[in-house]
Amino acid sequence: MLSYQHGYHAGNHADVIKHLCWLGVINHLKRKNKPFTLFDTHAGAGLYPLDSEQAQKNKEFETGIHPLSGISANSELLATYLSLTQDFLAHQHYPGSPALAAAVMREQDIAHLMELHPGESNALNAAMRAVGKDKNVCVHHRDGLEGLIAMTPPQPNRGAVLIDPPYEQYREYQHIADTLEKMFHRWQNAQVVLWYPLLSARAGEKSGASEAMIKRIARLGTTAFSAELTVADYADDTGMYGSGVCVINPAWQLDKQLREALEEACAYLGEHTSYSLQWLKTEQGA
Ligand SMILES: C[S@@+](CC[C@H](N)C(=O)[O-])C[C@H]1O[C@@H](n2cnc3c(N)ncnc32)[C@H](O)[C@@H]1O
């Protein structure tokens, strides 16, 4: 089943927390002059026109990137994210994770972008021809979790993984945890960013599945934290009331940067919006 299309959701609150975190990870990797490898296992279409029928259907960007664009941000990470997105928004587009990565990668870095949906994969190829042509970006039309195992450990083996599945099926949660267990046997120093939805009781068996998955994967690296952005008060019938990112082996002070960015962003994202960040594993083992 591949019915999910990110064009309906581009630039929403979930993209804000996910892309802030992914940019924070990449910018930390850039602090050393050594090359790195990125994997984006569920890359999507790469670039999203906000005037398209899909984006206009629910206008989710209106409660995500739009209230933030144009503000003068104090936090370093939020300012970086807004300055990058600004260039795309000026042309009525929102950049997906592949376009954001391509925009900040250096010539010695490499990114593997995986997308299984044939139409989205074609769109991703076209988007990368437009915005990633001078970068070392490889588009793979394949299952991203299977591709991740096949291509790890990478050369160079400094690097990071973004896992951003649609969670259309309940079994995806288990499959992601199994895949990360396998991956960490091969590539211990990977930084991983896993996006997950926060779902109320209305989601049935999926409610609580993110939390169980995070608990399982948080022990796989040396350290791990989760950061969450909630946009509605919890009620059994709310559906998706926010989302989070679990970061395994996060770079030094990524937590601080993300906290500052989310705190500042929350002030613009509506009165029911709030964030939290908690360490799930520290070097002391807590
Ligand atoms: C949430 S979207 C990705 C958005 C993108 N990461 C971003 O931030 O711009 C999830 C994507 O995963 C794709 N997908 C679903 N199952 C997949 C699989 N097994 N392997 C690779 N891609 C998959 C969907 O077609 C969809 O485009």
The ligand as an SDF file (V2000), in Angstrom:
LIG
                    3D

 27 29  0  0  0  0  0  0  0  0999 V2000
    6.5710   11.4810    4.9580 C   0  0  0  0  0  0  0  0  0  0  0  0
    6.9860   11.1970    3.2850 S   0  0  0  0  0  0  0  0  0  0  0  0
    8.6610   11.7040    3.1830 C   0  0  0  0  0  0  0  0  0  0  0  0
    8.9080   13.1700    3.3060 C   0  0  0  0  0  0  0  0  0  0  0  0
   10.3630   13.5620    3.2560 C   0  0  0  0  0  0  0  0  0  0  0  0
   11.1920   12.7610    4.1270 N   0  0  0  0  0  0  0  0  0  0  0  0
   10.5460   15.0200    3.6360 C   0  0  0  0  0  0  0  0  0  0  0  0
   10.7940   15.3020    4.8130 O   0  0  0  0  0  0  0  0  0  0  0  0
   10.4630   15.8630    2.7390 O   0  0  0  0  0  0  0  0  0  0  0  0
    7.1290    9.4600    3.2510 C   0  0  0  0  0  0  0  0  0  0  0  0
    7.5170    8.9070    1.8890 C   0  0  0  0  0  0  0  0  0  0  0  0
    7.8920    7.5370    2.0420 O   0  0  0  0  0  0  0  0  0  0  0  0
    7.5380    6.8490    0.8550 C   0  0  0  0  0  0  0  0  0  0  0  0
    7.5760    5.4130    1.1740 N   0  0  0  0  0  0  0  0  0  0  0  0
    6.6080    4.6400    1.7300 C   0  0  0  0  0  0  0  0  0  0  0  0
    7.0850    3.3980    1.9650 N   0  0  0  0  0  0  0  0  0  0  0  0
    8.3870    3.4090    1.5800 C   0  0  0  0  0  0  0  0  0  0  0  0
    9.4260    2.4380    1.6160 C   0  0  0  0  0  0  0  0  0  0  0  0
    9.2160    1.2010    2.0910 N   0  0  0  0  0  0  0  0  0  0  0  0
   10.6410    2.7880    1.1550 N   0  0  0  0  0  0  0  0  0  0  0  0
   10.8730    4.0370    0.6580 C   0  0  0  0  0  0  0  0  0  0  0  0
    9.9230    4.9930    0.5880 N   0  0  0  0  0  0  0  0  0  0  0  0
    8.7030    4.6900    1.0610 C   0  0  0  0  0  0  0  0  0  0  0  0
    6.2120    7.4260    0.4930 C   0  0  0  0  0  0  0  0  0  0  0  0
    5.9310    7.2040   -0.8870 O   0  0  0  0  0  0  0  0  0  0  0  0
    6.4200    8.9140    0.8410 C   0  0  0  0  0  0  0  0  0  0  0  0
    6.8520    9.6190   -0.2860 O   0  0  0  0  0  0  0  0  0  0  0  0
  1  2  1  0
  2  3  1  0
  2 10  1  0
  3  4  1  0
  4  5  1  0
  5  6  1  0
  5  7  1  0
  7  8  2  0
  7  9  1  0
 10 11  1  0
 11 12  1  0
 11 26  1  0
 12 13  1  0
 13 14  1  0
 13 24  1  0
 14 15  1  0
 14 23  1  0
 15 16  2  0
 16 17  1  0
 17 18  1  0
 17 23  2  0
 18 19  1  0
 18 20  2  0
 20 21  1  0
 21 22  2  0
 22 23  1  0
 24 25  1  0
 24 26  1  0
 26 27  1  0
M  CHG  2   2   1   9  -1
M  END
$$$$
